[in-house]
Amino acid sequence: MPSAKQIAKNVAWFGGHVLFNPKRWWSIGLFRWSWRMLLARFSWIVEHEAARCSQWYTSWQRHALVGREIRSIINLRGHNPKDLWWKRETRFAAMHNIEHHDTALSSRDLPPAERLIDLVNALENAARPFLLKCAGGQDRTGFAAALYLIICDGWQARDAALHQFDRWPGPKAEQNQEWLQHFFRYAEMEARGEPIAVWIRERYQHLAFIEWLDRNDLRNTYRGVQR
């Protein structure tokens, strides 16, 4: 049985020589993935009401949700029954009587109305406290978290909602992802005081959003339209 000192030495070597060695270009991405895998970056959006995290990969991460009394999961990666992470996630939710909602959102492609309506329905109807998650827990989850705060508190919460994009550790939005934040400026202008959930259900049109982005020289903030 190796000693604690030997284990610590081996972990330090693995971290320094394999996971984060600047001479190995692939190690930086592996380091970031491993760090995300270990922590899953859980945090509350609204204490004991709504939370967010990245995809989790270990059993202790999943059981941490039970300790926080999470009652539902809103998975922003969509319905993926062939993927192992989705099978484990839904199996765990069923074992612990946690609701599981699949809603597909892209970080680079603009959502048609039915996609946003599906997300609004999940945010309004999911049992609380709920957990929002995507893959990295940053862009799509930040968008959904911001949307939830505006649904709950109205347009006066827009600044606090946009802070959801800044509070998360990691790189900022990349090219074709900036539309996620521009959406709320566009939505507030178009809604004219109407609740955002009502506006999305009744008047949001992705073609009009595209026209607004292009007219304001924001064509590179999105890639295309989500299918």
MODELLER restraints for C-alpha pairs under 7 A, 6 or more apart:
rsr = mdl.restraints
at = mdl.atoms
rsr.add(forms.Gaussian(group=physical.xy_distance, feature=features.Distance(at['CA:18:A'], at['CA:27:A']), mean=6.27, stdev=0.5))
rsr.add(forms.Gaussian(group=physical.xy_distance, feature=features.Distance(at['CA:19:A'], at['CA:27:A']), mean=4.92, stdev=0.5))
rsr.add(forms.Gaussian(group=physical.xy_distance, feature=features.Distance(at['CA:19:A'], at['CA:28:A']), mean=6.65, stdev=0.5))
rsr.add(forms.Gaussian(group=physical.xy_distance, feature=features.Distance(at['CA:19:A'], at['CA:30:A']), mean=5.89, stdev=0.5))
rsr.add(forms.Gaussian(group=physical.xy_distance, feature=features.Distance(at['CA:19:A'], at['CA:31:A']), mean=4.67, stdev=0.5))
rsr.add(forms.Gaussian(group=physical.xy_distance, feature=features.Distance(at['CA:20:A'], at['CA:27:A']), mean=5.12, stdev=0.5))
rsr.add(forms.Gaussian(group=physical.xy_distance, feature=features.Distance(at['CA:20:A'], at['CA:28:A']), mean=5.37, stdev=0.5))
rsr.add(forms.Gaussian(group=physical.xy_distance, feature=features.Distance(at['CA:20:A'], at['CA:31:A']), mean=5.67, stdev=0.5))
rsr.add(forms.Gaussian(group=physical.xy_distance, feature=features.Distance(at['CA:21:A'], at['CA:27:A']), mean=5.91, stdev=0.5))
rsr.add(forms.Gaussian(group=physical.xy_distance, feature=features.Distance(at['CA:37:A'], at['CA:56:A']), mean=6.06, stdev=0.5))
rsr.add(forms.Gaussian(group=physical.xy_distance, feature=features.Distance(at['CA:37:A'], at['CA:57:A']), mean=5.77, stdev=0.5))
rsr.add(forms.Gaussian(group=physical.xy_distance, feature=features.Distance(at['CA:40:A'], at['CA:53:A']), mean=5.80, stdev=0.5))
rsr.add(forms.Gaussian(group=physical.xy_distance, feature=features.Distance(at['CA:40:A'], at['CA:54:A']), mean=5.05, stdev=0.5))
rsr.add(forms.Gaussian(group=physical.xy_distance, feature=features.Distance(at['CA:40:A'], at['CA:55:A']), mean=6.21, stdev=0.5))
rsr.add(forms.Gaussian(group=physical.xy_distance, feature=features.Distance(at['CA:40:A'], at['CA:56:A']), mean=5.34, stdev=0.5))
rsr.add(forms.Gaussian(group=physical.xy_distance, feature=features.Distance(at['CA:41:A'], at['CA:53:A']), mean=5.17, stdev=0.5))
rsr.add(forms.Gaussian(group=physical.xy_distance, feature=features.Distance(at['CA:41:A'], at['CA:54:A']), mean=6.13, stdev=0.5))
rsr.add(forms.Gaussian(group=physical.xy_distance, feature=features.Distance(at['CA:42:A'], at['CA:52:A']), mean=5.76, stdev=0.5))
rsr.add(forms.Gaussian(group=physical.xy_distance, feature=features.Distance(at['CA:42:A'], at['CA:53:A']), mean=4.43, stdev=0.5))
rsr.add(forms.Gaussian(group=physical.xy_distance, feature=features.Distance(at['CA:43:A'], at['CA:51:A']), mean=5.71, stdev=0.5))
rsr.add(forms.Gaussian(group=physical.xy_distance, feature=features.Distance(at['CA:43:A'], at['CA:52:A']), mean=5.58, stdev=0.5))
rsr.add(forms.Gaussian(group=physical.xy_distance, feature=features.Distance(at['CA:43:A'], at['CA:53:A']), mean=6.54, stdev=0.5))
rsr.add(forms.Gaussian(group=physical.xy_distance, feature=features.Distance(at['CA:44:A'], at['CA:50:A']), mean=6.07, stdev=0.5))
rsr.add(forms.Gaussian(group=physical.xy_distance, feature=features.Distance(at['CA:44:A'], at['CA:51:A']), mean=4.12, stdev=0.5))
rsr.add(forms.Gaussian(group=physical.xy_distance, feature=features.Distance(at['CA:44:A'], at['CA:52:A']), mean=6.24, stdev=0.5))
rsr.add(forms.Gaussian(group=physical.xy_distance, feature=features.Distance(at['CA:45:A'], at['CA:51:A']), mean=4.98, stdev=0.5))
rsr.add(forms.Gaussian(group=physical.xy_distance, feature=features.Distance(at['CA:45:A'], at['CA:52:A']), mean=6.69, stdev=0.5))
rsr.add(forms.Gaussian(group=physical.xy_distance, feature=features.Distance(at['CA:45:A'], at['CA:145:A']), mean=6.85, stdev=0.5))
rsr.add(forms.Gaussian(group=physical.xy_distance, feature=features.Distance(at['CA:48:A'], at['CA:129:A']), mean=5.68, stdev=0.5))
rsr.add(forms.Gaussian(group=physical.xy_distance, feature=features.Distance(at['CA:49:A'], at['CA:128:A']), mean=5.46, stdev=0.5))
rsr.add(forms.Gaussian(group=physical.xy_distance, feature=features.Distance(at['CA:49:A'], at['CA:129:A']), mean=4.10, stdev=0.5))
rsr.add(forms.Gaussian(group=physical.xy_distance, feature=features.Distance(at['CA:49:A'], at['CA:130:A']), mean=6.51, stdev=0.5))
rsr.add(forms.Gaussian(group=physical.xy_distance, feature=features.Distance(at['CA:50:A'], at['CA:128:A']), mean=6.81, stdev=0.5))
rsr.add(forms.Gaussian(group=physical.xy_distance, feature=features.Distance(at['CA:50:A'], at['CA:129:A']), mean=5.15, stdev=0.5))
rsr.add(forms.Gaussian(group=physical.xy_distance, feature=features.Distance(at['CA:50:A'], at['CA:130:A']), mean=4.99, stdev=0.5))
rsr.add(forms.Gaussian(group=physical.xy_distance, feature=features.Distance(at['CA:50:A'], at['CA:131:A']), mean=5.96, stdev=0.5))
rsr.add(forms.Gaussian(group=physical.xy_distance, feature=features.Distance(at['CA:51:A'], at['CA:130:A']), mean=6.20, stdev=0.5))
rsr.add(forms.Gaussian(group=physical.xy_distance, feature=features.Distance(at['CA:51:A'], at['CA:131:A']), mean=4.71, stdev=0.5))
rsr.add(forms.Gaussian(group=physical.xy_distance, feature=features.Distance(at['CA:51:A'], at['CA:132:A']), mean=6.09, stdev=0.5))
rsr.add(forms.Gaussian(group=physical.xy_distance, feature=features.Distance(at['CA:52:A'], at['CA:131:A']), mean=5.33, stdev=0.5))
rsr.add(forms.Gaussian(group=physical.xy_distance, feature=features.Distance(at['CA:52:A'], at['CA:132:A']), mean=4.59, stdev=0.5))
rsr.add(forms.Gaussian(group=physical.xy_distance, feature=features.Distance(at['CA:52:A'], at['CA:133:A']), mean=5.78, stdev=0.5))
rsr.add(forms.Gaussian(group=physical.xy_distance, feature=features.Distance(at['CA:52:A'], at['CA:141:A']), mean=6.86, stdev=0.5))
rsr.add(forms.Gaussian(group=physical.xy_distance, feature=features.Distance(at['CA:53:A'], at['CA:132:A']), mean=6.50, stdev=0.5))
rsr.add(forms.Gaussian(group=physical.xy_distance, feature=features.Distance(at['CA:53:A'], at['CA:133:A']), mean=5.21, stdev=0.5))
rsr.add(forms.Gaussian(group=physical.xy_distance, feature=features.Distance(at['CA:53:A'], at['CA:137:A']), mean=5.08, stdev=0.5))
rsr.add(forms.Gaussian(group=physical.xy_distance, feature=features.Distance(at['CA:54:A'], at['CA:133:A']), mean=5.35, stdev=0.5))
rsr.add(forms.Gaussian(group=physical.xy_distance, feature=features.Distance(at['CA:54:A'], at['CA:134:A']), mean=5.71, stdev=0.5))
rsr.add(forms.Gaussian(group=physical.xy_distance, feature=features.Distance(at['CA:54:A'], at['CA:135:A']), mean=5.35, stdev=0.5))
rsr.add(forms.Gaussian(group=physical.xy_distance, feature=features.Distance(at['CA:54:A'], at['CA:136:A']), mean=4.76, stdev=0.5))
rsr.add(forms.Gaussian(group=physical.xy_distance, feature=features.Distance(at['CA:54:A'], at['CA:137:A']), mean=3.72, stdev=0.5))
rsr.add(forms.Gaussian(group=physical.xy_distance, feature=features.Distance(at['CA:55:A'], at['CA:133:A']), mean=6.36, stdev=0.5))
rsr.add(forms.Gaussian(group=physical.xy_distance, feature=features.Distance(at['CA:55:A'], at['CA:134:A']), mean=6.04, stdev=0.5))
rsr.add(forms.Gaussian(group=physical.xy_distance, feature=features.Distance(at['CA:55:A'], at['CA:135:A']), mean=4.88, stdev=0.5))
rsr.add(forms.Gaussian(group=physical.xy_distance, feature=features.Distance(at['CA:55:A'], at['CA:136:A']), mean=6.46, stdev=0.5))
rsr.add(forms.Gaussian(group=physical.xy_distance, feature=features.Distance(at['CA:55:A'], at['CA:137:A']), mean=6.93, stdev=0.5))
rsr.add(forms.Gaussian(group=physical.xy_distance, feature=features.Distance(at['CA:56:A'], at['CA:62:A']), mean=6.93, stdev=0.5))
rsr.add(forms.Gaussian(group=physical.xy_distance, feature=features.Distance(at['CA:70:A'], at['CA:129:A']), mean=5.23, stdev=0.5))
rsr.add(forms.Gaussian(group=physical.xy_distance, feature=features.Distance(at['CA:70:A'], at['CA:130:A']), mean=5.61, stdev=0.5))
rsr.add(forms.Gaussian(group=physical.xy_distance, feature=features.Distance(at['CA:70:A'], at['CA:131:A']), mean=6.74, stdev=0.5))
rsr.add(forms.Gaussian(group=physical.xy_distance, feature=features.Distance(at['CA:71:A'], at['CA:98:A']), mean=4.87, stdev=0.5))
rsr.add(forms.Gaussian(group=physical.xy_distance, feature=features.Distance(at['CA:71:A'], at['CA:99:A']), mean=6.29, stdev=0.5))
rsr.add(forms.Gaussian(group=physical.xy_distance, feature=features.Distance(at['CA:71:A'], at['CA:127:A']), mean=5.74, stdev=0.5))
rsr.add(forms.Gaussian(group=physical.xy_distance, feature=features.Distance(at['CA:71:A'], at['CA:128:A']), mean=5.79, stdev=0.5))
rsr.add(forms.Gaussian(group=physical.xy_distance, feature=features.Distance(at['CA:71:A'], at['CA:129:A']), mean=5.65, stdev=0.5))
rsr.add(forms.Gaussian(group=physical.xy_distance, feature=features.Distance(at['CA:71:A'], at['CA:130:A']), mean=5.75, stdev=0.5))
rsr.add(forms.Gaussian(group=physical.xy_distance, feature=features.Distance(at['CA:72:A'], at['CA:98:A']), mean=4.93, stdev=0.5))
rsr.add(forms.Gaussian(group=physical.xy_distance, feature=features.Distance(at['CA:72:A'], at['CA:99:A']), mean=4.23, stdev=0.5))
rsr.add(forms.Gaussian(group=physical.xy_distance, feature=features.Distance(at['CA:72:A'], at['CA:100:A']), mean=5.73, stdev=0.5))
rsr.add(forms.Gaussian(group=physical.xy_distance, feature=features.Distance(at['CA:72:A'], at['CA:126:A']), mean=6.18, stdev=0.5))
rsr.add(forms.Gaussian(group=physical.xy_distance, feature=features.Distance(at['CA:72:A'], at['CA:127:A']), mean=5.58, stdev=0.5))
rsr.add(forms.Gaussian(group=physical.xy_distance, feature=features.Distance(at['CA:72:A'], at['CA:128:A']), mean=6.71, stdev=0.5))
rsr.add(forms.Gaussian(group=physical.xy_distance, feature=features.Distance(at['CA:72:A'], at['CA:129:A']), mean=6.85, stdev=0.5))
rsr.add(forms.Gaussian(group=physical.xy_distance, feature=features.Distance(at['CA:72:A'], at['CA:130:A']), mean=4.63, stdev=0.5))
rsr.add(forms.Gaussian(group=physical.xy_distance, feature=features.Distance(at['CA:72:A'], at['CA:131:A']), mean=6.30, stdev=0.5))
rsr.add(forms.Gaussian(group=physical.xy_distance, feature=features.Distance(at['CA:73:A'], at['CA:99:A']), mean=6.09, stdev=0.5))
rsr.add(forms.Gaussian(group=physical.xy_distance, feature=features.Distance(at['CA:73:A'], at['CA:100:A']), mean=4.90, stdev=0.5))
rsr.add(forms.Gaussian(group=physical.xy_distance, feature=features.Distance(at['CA:73:A'], at['CA:101:A']), mean=6.06, stdev=0.5))
rsr.add(forms.Gaussian(group=physical.xy_distance, feature=features.Distance(at['CA:73:A'], at['CA:130:A']), mean=5.56, stdev=0.5))
rsr.add(forms.Gaussian(group=physical.xy_distance, feature=features.Distance(at['CA:73:A'], at['CA:131:A']), mean=4.75, stdev=0.5))
rsr.add(forms.Gaussian(group=physical.xy_distance, feature=features.Distance(at['CA:73:A'], at['CA:132:A']), mean=6.22, stdev=0.5))
rsr.add(forms.Gaussian(group=physical.xy_distance, feature=features.Distance(at['CA:74:A'], at['CA:100:A']), mean=6.20, stdev=0.5))
rsr.add(forms.Gaussian(group=physical.xy_distance, feature=features.Distance(at['CA:74:A'], at['CA:101:A']), mean=4.79, stdev=0.5))
rsr.add(forms.Gaussian(group=physical.xy_distance, feature=features.Distance(at['CA:74:A'], at['CA:102:A']), mean=6.14, stdev=0.5))
rsr.add(forms.Gaussian(group=physical.xy_distance, feature=features.Distance(at['CA:74:A'], at['CA:131:A']), mean=5.98, stdev=0.5))
rsr.add(forms.Gaussian(group=physical.xy_distance, feature=features.Distance(at['CA:74:A'], at['CA:132:A']), mean=4.98, stdev=0.5))
rsr.add(forms.Gaussian(group=physical.xy_distance, feature=features.Distance(at['CA:74:A'], at['CA:133:A']), mean=6.46, stdev=0.5))
rsr.add(forms.Gaussian(group=physical.xy_distance, feature=features.Distance(at['CA:75:A'], at['CA:101:A']), mean=5.98, stdev=0.5))
rsr.add(forms.Gaussian(group=physical.xy_distance, feature=features.Distance(at['CA:75:A'], at['CA:102:A']), mean=4.97, stdev=0.5))
rsr.add(forms.Gaussian(group=physical.xy_distance, feature=features.Distance(at['CA:75:A'], at['CA:103:A']), mean=6.12, stdev=0.5))
rsr.add(forms.Gaussian(group=physical.xy_distance, feature=features.Distance(at['CA:75:A'], at['CA:132:A']), mean=6.32, stdev=0.5))
rsr.add(forms.Gaussian(group=physical.xy_distance, feature=features.Distance(at['CA:75:A'], at['CA:133:A']), mean=5.37, stdev=0.5))
rsr.add(forms.Gaussian(group=physical.xy_distance, feature=features.Distance(at['CA:75:A'], at['CA:134:A']), mean=6.08, stdev=0.5))
rsr.add(forms.Gaussian(group=physical.xy_distance, feature=features.Distance(at['CA:76:A'], at['CA:102:A']), mean=6.36, stdev=0.5))
rsr.add(forms.Gaussian(group=physical.xy_distance, feature=features.Distance(at['CA:76:A'], at['CA:103:A']), mean=5.10, stdev=0.5))
rsr.add(forms.Gaussian(group=physical.xy_distance, feature=features.Distance(at['CA:76:A'], at['CA:104:A']), mean=5.17, stdev=0.5))
rsr.add(forms.Gaussian(group=physical.xy_distance, feature=features.Distance(at['CA:76:A'], at['CA:105:A']), mean=5.62, stdev=0.5))
rsr.add(forms.Gaussian(group=physical.xy_distance, feature=features.Distance(at['CA:76:A'], at['CA:133:A']), mean=6.03, stdev=0.5))
rsr.add(forms.Gaussian(group=physical.xy_distance, feature=features.Distance(at['CA:76:A'], at['CA:134:A']), mean=4.98, stdev=0.5))
rsr.add(forms.Gaussian(group=physical.xy_distance, feature=features.Distance(at['CA:77:A'], at['CA:103:A']), mean=6.69, stdev=0.5))
rsr.add(forms.Gaussian(group=physical.xy_distance, feature=features.Distance(at['CA:77:A'], at['CA:104:A']), mean=5.18, stdev=0.5))
rsr.add(forms.Gaussian(group=physical.xy_distance, feature=features.Distance(at['CA:77:A'], at['CA:105:A']), mean=6.45, stdev=0.5))
rsr.add(forms.Gaussian(group=physical.xy_distance, feature=features.Distance(at['CA:77:A'], at['CA:134:A']), mean=5.42, stdev=0.5))
rsr.add(forms.Gaussian(group=physical.xy_distance, feature=features.Distance(at['CA:78:A'], at['CA:102:A']), mean=4.86, stdev=0.5))
rsr.add(forms.Gaussian(group=physical.xy_distance, feature=features.Distance(at['CA:78:A'], at['CA:103:A']), mean=4.74, stdev=0.5))
rsr.add(forms.Gaussian(group=physical.xy_distance, feature=features.Distance(at['CA:78:A'], at['CA:104:A']), mean=3.88, stdev=0.5))
rsr.add(forms.Gaussian(group=physical.xy_distance, feature=features.Distance(at['CA:79:A'], at['CA:102:A']), mean=5.48, stdev=0.5))
rsr.add(forms.Gaussian(group=physical.xy_distance, feature=features.Distance(at['CA:80:A'], at['CA:86:A']), mean=5.99, stdev=0.5))
rsr.add(forms.Gaussian(group=physical.xy_distance, feature=features.Distance(at['CA:81:A'], at['CA:87:A']), mean=6.26, stdev=0.5))
rsr.add(forms.Gaussian(group=physical.xy_distance, feature=features.Distance(at['CA:90:A'], at['CA:100:A']), mean=6.69, stdev=0.5))
rsr.add(forms.Gaussian(group=physical.xy_distance, feature=features.Distance(at['CA:93:A'], at['CA:99:A']), mean=6.47, stdev=0.5))
rsr.add(forms.Gaussian(group=physical.xy_distance, feature=features.Distance(at['CA:93:A'], at['CA:100:A']), mean=6.53, stdev=0.5))
rsr.add(forms.Gaussian(group=physical.xy_distance, feature=features.Distance(at['CA:101:A'], at['CA:122:A']), mean=6.88, stdev=0.5))
rsr.add(forms.Gaussian(group=physical.xy_distance, feature=features.Distance(at['CA:103:A'], at['CA:118:A']), mean=6.58, stdev=0.5))
rsr.add(forms.Gaussian(group=physical.xy_distance, feature=features.Distance(at['CA:103:A'], at['CA:119:A']), mean=6.19, stdev=0.5))
rsr.add(forms.Gaussian(group=physical.xy_distance, feature=features.Distance(at['CA:105:A'], at['CA:140:A']), mean=6.76, stdev=0.5))
rsr.add(forms.Gaussian(group=physical.xy_distance, feature=features.Distance(at['CA:106:A'], at['CA:140:A']), mean=6.96, stdev=0.5))
rsr.add(forms.Gaussian(group=physical.xy_distance, feature=features.Distance(at['CA:106:A'], at['CA:226:A']), mean=6.69, stdev=0.5))
rsr.add(forms.Gaussian(group=physical.xy_distance, feature=features.Distance(at['CA:107:A'], at['CA:139:A']), mean=6.28, stdev=0.5))
rsr.add(forms.Gaussian(group=physical.xy_distance, feature=features.Distance(at['CA:107:A'], at['CA:140:A']), mean=5.60, stdev=0.5))
rsr.add(forms.Gaussian(group=physical.xy_distance, feature=features.Distance(at['CA:107:A'], at['CA:177:A']), mean=5.60, stdev=0.5))
rsr.add(forms.Gaussian(group=physical.xy_distance, feature=features.Distance(at['CA:108:A'], at['CA:176:A']), mean=5.09, stdev=0.5))
rsr.add(forms.Gaussian(group=physical.xy_distance, feature=features.Distance(at['CA:108:A'], at['CA:177:A']), mean=4.93, stdev=0.5))
rsr.add(forms.Gaussian(group=physical.xy_distance, feature=features.Distance(at['CA:108:A'], at['CA:222:A']), mean=5.31, stdev=0.5))
rsr.add(forms.Gaussian(group=physical.xy_distance, feature=features.Distance(at['CA:108:A'], at['CA:223:A']), mean=5.45, stdev=0.5))
rsr.add(forms.Gaussian(group=physical.xy_distance, feature=features.Distance(at['CA:109:A'], at['CA:222:A']), mean=5.90, stdev=0.5))
rsr.add(forms.Gaussian(group=physical.xy_distance, feature=features.Distance(at['CA:109:A'], at['CA:223:A']), mean=5.36, stdev=0.5))
rsr.add(forms.Gaussian(group=physical.xy_distance, feature=features.Distance(at['CA:109:A'], at['CA:224:A']), mean=4.76, stdev=0.5))
rsr.add(forms.Gaussian(group=physical.xy_distance, feature=features.Distance(at['CA:109:A'], at['CA:225:A']), mean=4.67, stdev=0.5))
rsr.add(forms.Gaussian(group=physical.xy_distance, feature=features.Distance(at['CA:109:A'], at['CA:226:A']), mean=4.86, stdev=0.5))
rsr.add(forms.Gaussian(group=physical.xy_distance, feature=features.Distance(at['CA:110:A'], at['CA:206:A']), mean=6.90, stdev=0.5))
rsr.add(forms.Gaussian(group=physical.xy_distance, feature=features.Distance(at['CA:110:A'], at['CA:222:A']), mean=6.80, stdev=0.5))
rsr.add(forms.Gaussian(group=physical.xy_distance, feature=features.Distance(at['CA:110:A'], at['CA:224:A']), mean=6.22, stdev=0.5))
rsr.add(forms.Gaussian(group=physical.xy_distance, feature=features.Distance(at['CA:110:A'], at['CA:225:A']), mean=4.62, stdev=0.5))
rsr.add(forms.Gaussian(group=physical.xy_distance, feature=features.Distance(at['CA:110:A'], at['CA:226:A']), mean=5.53, stdev=0.5))
rsr.add(forms.Gaussian(group=physical.xy_distance, feature=features.Distance(at['CA:111:A'], at['CA:206:A']), mean=6.65, stdev=0.5))
rsr.add(forms.Gaussian(group=physical.xy_distance, feature=features.Distance(at['CA:111:A'], at['CA:225:A']), mean=6.26, stdev=0.5))
rsr.add(forms.Gaussian(group=physical.xy_distance, feature=features.Distance(at['CA:111:A'], at['CA:226:A']), mean=5.29, stdev=0.5))
rsr.add(forms.Gaussian(group=physical.xy_distance, feature=features.Distance(at['CA:112:A'], at['CA:205:A']), mean=6.87, stdev=0.5))
rsr.add(forms.Gaussian(group=physical.xy_distance, feature=features.Distance(at['CA:112:A'], at['CA:206:A']), mean=5.29, stdev=0.5))
rsr.add(forms.Gaussian(group=physical.xy_distance, feature=features.Distance(at['CA:112:A'], at['CA:226:A']), mean=6.77, stdev=0.5))
rsr.add(forms.Gaussian(group=physical.xy_distance, feature=features.Distance(at['CA:113:A'], at['CA:200:A']), mean=6.99, stdev=0.5))
rsr.add(forms.Gaussian(group=physical.xy_distance, feature=features.Distance(at['CA:113:A'], at['CA:204:A']), mean=6.18, stdev=0.5))
rsr.add(forms.Gaussian(group=physical.xy_distance, feature=features.Distance(at['CA:113:A'], at['CA:205:A']), mean=6.05, stdev=0.5))
rsr.add(forms.Gaussian(group=physical.xy_distance, feature=features.Distance(at['CA:113:A'], at['CA:206:A']), mean=6.62, stdev=0.5))
rsr.add(forms.Gaussian(group=physical.xy_distance, feature=features.Distance(at['CA:116:A'], at['CA:200:A']), mean=6.99, stdev=0.5))
rsr.add(forms.Gaussian(group=physical.xy_distance, feature=features.Distance(at['CA:117:A'], at['CA:200:A']), mean=6.56, stdev=0.5))
rsr.add(forms.Gaussian(group=physical.xy_distance, feature=features.Distance(at['CA:117:A'], at['CA:201:A']), mean=5.86, stdev=0.5))
rsr.add(forms.Gaussian(group=physical.xy_distance, feature=features.Distance(at['CA:120:A'], at['CA:197:A']), mean=6.53, stdev=0.5))
rsr.add(forms.Gaussian(group=physical.xy_distance, feature=features.Distance(at['CA:123:A'], at['CA:148:A']), mean=6.40, stdev=0.5))
rsr.add(forms.Gaussian(group=physical.xy_distance, feature=features.Distance(at['CA:132:A'], at['CA:141:A']), mean=6.14, stdev=0.5))
rsr.add(forms.Gaussian(group=physical.xy_distance, feature=features.Distance(at['CA:133:A'], at['CA:141:A']), mean=5.75, stdev=0.5))
rsr.add(forms.Gaussian(group=physical.xy_distance, feature=features.Distance(at['CA:134:A'], at['CA:140:A']), mean=6.48, stdev=0.5))
rsr.add(forms.Gaussian(group=physical.xy_distance, feature=features.Distance(at['CA:134:A'], at['CA:141:A']), mean=6.00, stdev=0.5))
rsr.add(forms.Gaussian(group=physical.xy_distance, feature=features.Distance(at['CA:138:A'], at['CA:168:A']), mean=6.33, stdev=0.5))
rsr.add(forms.Gaussian(group=physical.xy_distance, feature=features.Distance(at['CA:139:A'], at['CA:173:A']), mean=6.86, stdev=0.5))
rsr.add(forms.Gaussian(group=physical.xy_distance, feature=features.Distance(at['CA:142:A'], at['CA:164:A']), mean=5.30, stdev=0.5))
rsr.add(forms.Gaussian(group=physical.xy_distance, feature=features.Distance(at['CA:142:A'], at['CA:165:A']), mean=5.16, stdev=0.5))
rsr.add(forms.Gaussian(group=physical.xy_distance, feature=features.Distance(at['CA:143:A'], at['CA:180:A']), mean=6.10, stdev=0.5))
rsr.add(forms.Gaussian(group=physical.xy_distance, feature=features.Distance(at['CA:145:A'], at['CA:164:A']), mean=6.62, stdev=0.5))
rsr.add(forms.Gaussian(group=physical.xy_distance, feature=features.Distance(at['CA:146:A'], at['CA:161:A']), mean=4.20, stdev=0.5))
rsr.add(forms.Gaussian(group=physical.xy_distance, feature=features.Distance(at['CA:146:A'], at['CA:162:A']), mean=5.95, stdev=0.5))
rsr.add(forms.Gaussian(group=physical.xy_distance, feature=features.Distance(at['CA:146:A'], at['CA:164:A']), mean=6.02, stdev=0.5))
rsr.add(forms.Gaussian(group=physical.xy_distance, feature=features.Distance(at['CA:149:A'], at['CA:157:A']), mean=6.60, stdev=0.5))
rsr.add(forms.Gaussian(group=physical.xy_distance, feature=features.Distance(at['CA:149:A'], at['CA:161:A']), mean=5.79, stdev=0.5))
rsr.add(forms.Gaussian(group=physical.xy_distance, feature=features.Distance(at['CA:150:A'], at['CA:157:A']), mean=5.60, stdev=0.5))
rsr.add(forms.Gaussian(group=physical.xy_distance, feature=features.Distance(at['CA:150:A'], at['CA:158:A']), mean=6.20, stdev=0.5))
rsr.add(forms.Gaussian(group=physical.xy_distance, feature=features.Distance(at['CA:150:A'], at['CA:161:A']), mean=6.68, stdev=0.5))
rsr.add(forms.Gaussian(group=physical.xy_distance, feature=features.Distance(at['CA:151:A'], at['CA:196:A']), mean=6.20, stdev=0.5))
rsr.add(forms.Gaussian(group=physical.xy_distance, feature=features.Distance(at['CA:151:A'], at['CA:197:A']), mean=6.25, stdev=0.5))
rsr.add(forms.Gaussian(group=physical.xy_distance, feature=features.Distance(at['CA:154:A'], at['CA:195:A']), mean=6.48, stdev=0.5))
rsr.add(forms.Gaussian(group=physical.xy_distance, feature=features.Distance(at['CA:175:A'], at['CA:220:A']), mean=6.64, stdev=0.5))
rsr.add(forms.Gaussian(group=physical.xy_distance, feature=features.Distance(at['CA:175:A'], at['CA:221:A']), mean=5.99, stdev=0.5))
rsr.add(forms.Gaussian(group=physical.xy_distance, feature=features.Distance(at['CA:176:A'], at['CA:220:A']), mean=5.68, stdev=0.5))
rsr.add(forms.Gaussian(group=physical.xy_distance, feature=features.Distance(at['CA:176:A'], at['CA:221:A']), mean=4.14, stdev=0.5))
rsr.add(forms.Gaussian(group=physical.xy_distance, feature=features.Distance(at['CA:176:A'], at['CA:222:A']), mean=3.83, stdev=0.5))
rsr.add(forms.Gaussian(group=physical.xy_distance, feature=features.Distance(at['CA:176:A'], at['CA:223:A']), mean=5.28, stdev=0.5))
rsr.add(forms.Gaussian(group=physical.xy_distance, feature=features.Distance(at['CA:177:A'], at['CA:221:A']), mean=5.68, stdev=0.5))
rsr.add(forms.Gaussian(group=physical.xy_distance, feature=features.Distance(at['CA:177:A'], at['CA:222:A']), mean=5.85, stdev=0.5))
rsr.add(forms.Gaussian(group=physical.xy_distance, feature=features.Distance(at['CA:178:A'], at['CA:221:A']), mean=4.83, stdev=0.5))
rsr.add(forms.Gaussian(group=physical.xy_distance, feature=features.Distance(at['CA:178:A'], at['CA:222:A']), mean=6.97, stdev=0.5))
rsr.add(forms.Gaussian(group=physical.xy_distance, feature=features.Distance(at['CA:179:A'], at['CA:221:A']), mean=5.10, stdev=0.5))
rsr.add(forms.Gaussian(group=physical.xy_distance, feature=features.Distance(at['CA:179:A'], at['CA:222:A']), mean=5.86, stdev=0.5))
rsr.add(forms.Gaussian(group=physical.xy_distance, feature=features.Distance(at['CA:191:A'], at['CA:199:A']), mean=5.83, stdev=0.5))
rsr.add(forms.Gaussian(group=physical.xy_distance, feature=features.Distance(at['CA:213:A'], at['CA:219:A']), mean=5.97, stdev=0.5))
